[in-house]
Every structure is written in structure tokens, then in C-alpha cells.
Amino acid sequence: AEAKDRAVFAEQMIGIVSHDLRNPLSAISMATALLSRGEVTAPQQRLLGNITRSTERATRLIADLLDFTQARLGKGLPVERRAIDLHRTVAEAVDELRLLYPARVLRHDRAGAGACAADANRLVQLIGNLVSNAMTYGTPATPVTVRSAIDETSFSLAIHNEGPPIAAELQAGLFQPMTRGTDAVSASRSVGLGLFIVREIARAHDGTTFVRSTVAEGTTFGAVL
């Protein structure tokens, strides 16, 4: 009972600290935007760009920590299902992600048509987490492809990248928190919550997640909802 209480307290503290970090990050973001509007040199503009990207990454990490805390405390992730245009929602998310990865090729394939009910913001979060993984661990010279598909009973999102395959014995546990499919060091990798959040978003939509990774076909992560 004491161990359980300590675990709950720790998760609650993560949520509180993460929430309180949002305000200073918002202040940094606003100050950077204001400075960018003035007369700045090229080196200063590069530094402001670095600050902006670092702030955005920290904000995404905090969002993941808050979602992790909420999911682990048994409440699950809140979603607001509404009728959406799936392909358009995904296309807009891909357009925004292209700005984050200007040196990489990011494609969007679509299949099927029909009405979908989902939380568009959560789907954008899911796509962002999977694309981030693909960019981090995929081969930089090859494209990353986002695929949205609709059939009679479900819809799916899948992100594919080329690169070294994930070992088969590791694939089953990849959607657990603090788990990665490689020990490779990367400056842009996170604490390992991204795939866990993807799984929880899928569960909140009564869906499931999947991963396929082979030498011949590359790596695909996705969700069927």
C-alpha cells in the first residue's frame, strides 16, 4: 500500500510540475516572437530560431508528461469525438510538420472515403509523435510517408520510414512507457513516452496500435480506430 501511494504521489507530482512549467515556456515563446519582429542580424535570427524550436520541443514533452500522468492514474486520455474530414486533417498536420523538418521529405498518401468521428487534435498529436520517431530513427536520405485510410468499419493512420529494423523481440513492448526499439544515441530523442501516448490515444478511440519492421519493408507504426 505504501509503494502504491508513493507511485501515485510521484505521478501526481509529475502532473503538477509539468503544468506549472507551461507558464514560463509560454513567456519564453512570446518574448522570442517579439524579438523576431525587430531588427536582428542573421546570427541572432538563427539563435532565435533555436530558442523557438527548443521551446516547442519542451512544450511537447510537457504535454506528453501530462498525458502520461493522466493515463497512469486510471482516468485515460480525454477525447472529443466529432465528425471530421480525416484526409484533410492529416494533410494539414503533415504541412505543419514539414516546417519542423525542412531538410526531410515528408509525404502523405490517402485511401478510401467516408465519414469519421474522432478528436482531430488527438489525431494530430498521434501523427506528430510517430513522425518524430520516424525522423529520429529513420534513414535521413529517405522519405517518411504518412498514410490515412478509411474503410467500411474503421480508419487508420500509419507512418513509414526506411532504416535499420527493430528487433522482433522488442516490438511487442514498444508502446509501453520509457521503452525504445534501439539504444542508439540521438540528440533529438525523448524520454520514451511518445509511443505510449499514441497507444492511449488509440485506446480512447476504441482502437489499437501496431508496428511492422523488417529489412525489406522498413518500419511502419500506426493505429486502427
N, C-alpha and C positions, 0 to 999 in steps of 0.2 A: 504494500500500500504506500509506503514511504517513497519507494522508487517510482511508482506511478505518479505520485504527487509532484516529485521533483521533475519528472519528464513533462508533465502538464505545465508546471510553472515555467520551465525553460522555454517551451513553445509559446506560452503567453508573453514572455519577455521578448522573444524574437519579434512577435507581432507588434508589441508596444514600441520597441526601439525602431523597427522598420518604419512604422507610421510616423514617428517623430522626426525621422531623417528626411522626410519628404519636404518639409518646410525650408530647411537650409538649401537643399538641392534646387528647389524652385527659385529661391533668391539668386543662387549662382546662375541658373539658366536665364533669368530675366536680366541680370546685370550683364551677362555676356552678350545677349541680344542687343541691349542698349549700346554697349561699347562698339559692336559691329557696325552700327549705323553712323558712327563718327568717322573722322579721317584717320585711317590706320595704314601702316606700312604693310607690305606683303608678308614679312616675317611675323608681324603682330597678328595679321589675319589668320595665318597658319596656326598660331598659338591659340587664338580664339576658337578656331575650328576644333583643335584638340580638346579644349575645355568643354565645348558643346558635346562632342562625341563621348567623352568620359562621363559627363553628367547624364546623358541619355542612357548609357550602359548601367550606371549606378541606379538610375530610376527603374530600369527594367529589372535589375537584380532585387531591388526592394519590393517591387510588385510580386516577383516570384516568391520571396520570403513571406510576404503577407498571405499569398495564396497557399503556400506550403503549411503555414501555421493554421489557417482556417480548415484546410483539408485534414490535417493530422488531428485536430481537435474534434473531428467527427461531424462537422457541420457540412462538409462538402463545399464545392465552389458554387456560388450563386450564378444563375444564368437567367436571362430574359429572352425567351423564345418568341420570335416574331417572324412573319413572312419576309423572306429576303431573296434577292437575286444572287444566288450562290456565285456564279461565274463573275459577275460584276464586283462582288465583294472581294473575291480572291484577286481579281485583276488590279483593283485599287491597292490592295495590300502589297502586291508584287511591285507596283510602281513606286510605292514608298520605300520598299526595301532596296530597290535599285539605287536609290540615293545614298543608302548606307554602304553599298558595295559597288562603287563606280568602276572599279577595276575588274569586276567579275561579270560573267554573262548569266543572267537570271531569266529563265523562260517560263511561260505559262501555257499549258495545254489544257483543253477543256473537252468534256464529252457528255452527251446527254442533255436533257432539258426537263424542266418541271418545277413545281413549287417546293420550296424548302422552308422549314421552320427552325430557326436557330438563333443563337446570340451572336450577332455579327462581330461584336468586339472581342468575344472569346475566340472566335474562329481566326480573327486576325492575330491574336496573341499566340494561338496554336501554330499558325503558319510562321510567325516570326521566330518562335523557339526552334522549330525544325529547320528553317532556312539558316539560322545562326549556326546550328550544329553542322549543317552541310557545308557552309562556308569555312568553318573552323577545321573540319577534319577531311573534307574532300580535296581532290587534286585541284590546285588553283587554276590551272590552264584549261580546265574543262567546265562546261556549263552546269548550273544547278537548275533542275526543272521542277516546277510546282504544277501538279495536276489536280483539277477539280472535276468530279464526275458525279452524275445523277442517274439512278435507275428507278425502277418501279417502287422499290421498298426502302431505299436508303440513298445516302450520298456519301462521298468520300473525298478526302484530301490526302495527297501523297507528295512527298518531296524526295527527289532522287539526285544523287551525286556519284561521280566516279571517285575511285580511290581504293586504298587497301581495305579489304573486307574485315568485318567484325567477326571475331571467333564465334563459332556456332554455340559453344557452351556459355558464352556471355550474353547472347541475345535475349534469352528469356527474362533476365533480370534488369534489363536496361531502363525500364520505366519505373524502377524503384528509386527513391531519393538518394542522392550522393553516389550515384553509380555512373560509370563511364565505360565505353567499349574499348578504350585504349589508355595506355599510360603515357602516351606522347605528350610532351610539354608544349603548350601553346599559350602565348601571352593573352589571347582573347577568350580562352575557355572560362567557364563559370564554375560555380561550386557544385554543379551537378543536379540542379533542380528542374532544368528545362523540360526533360522528358517526363518527369513525374507530373509537372503541371499539364503537359499535353494529355497524359492519361486521365487526369482528373477532369479536364475539360471534356474529353470524350465521354467519361462516365456520367457527367452532368447532363449530357445529351443522350443518355441511354446507348452509348456507343462503345466501341472497343478500339484498341490501338494495335499496330503490327509493325514488324521490321523484317526486311529481307536483305541479306548482304552476302554476295558471292563475288569471286574474282571476275567472272564473266559478265555479270549483270550490274555490278556496282552495288550501292546501298540505297534502299528506299525505306523511309519511315512514313507512317501515315495513320489515319483514323477512319473508321467506317461508322457513320452516325445515322 
